[in-house]
């Protein structure tokens, strides 16, 4: 399944259609990413579950299963799979995933500890920086959070969600030009994600351009529910709430209510 790592989705799908006679845990892990790319989230979860049956002590398998559970909006189940509790594991991705689960459960203190652990274990893992940045922004330490998000985006420049949140941090700092540049990069990397369009619309509205804001919000509305690569359900629910509120405000400004 090296085609997955090369970004050759067609080749990866061909490999998936012709599995080995006795797939090992590594094959199931790779198959999980291929199925996620195709939008089959339940099938993507089933692959690491099969791998876990073959290799119950493999932390890579547990981390992948936890990642899928987070994407499905089940942070408590993700923590259970990680067997992580509040202690650091010394493995960056596992600790970052546990931190994101804690953050989803509104336990910012425990989440911050796990993100610090992830960064200490591997400063090259972007999720640790993303998580710590989000915690810092929630606590009102926007400049520090933005710096963490800049680090995360530099480590994985093609990940749309990192660009989206970095743009949001620039918005909070009152730097609209830099925010718009990040939203444009996010839309380019993941055209089906609604979040960058919503944040860009909020920026246009703040700049007293309600017509452009309405155009962007309608573009975001068209993208919600698209059969795109899987995204975090909690994030999508938050997008939906932001979208509804922003549409109402723009409609009122334009006299369309």
Secondary structure, 3 states (H helix, E strand, C coil): CHHHHHCCHHHHHHHHHCCCCCCCHHHHHHHHHHHHHCCCHHHHHHHHHHHHHHCCCCHHHHHHHHHHHHHCCCHHHHHHHHCCCCCCCCCHHHHHHHHHHHHHCCCHHHHHHHHHHHHHHCCCCHHHHHHHHHHHHHCCCHHHHHHHHHHHHHHCCCCHHHHHHHHHHHHHCCCHHHHHHHHHHHHHHCCCCCHHHHHHHHHHHHCCCHHHHHHHHHHHHHHCCCCCCCCCHHHHHHHHHHHHHHHHHHHHHHCCC
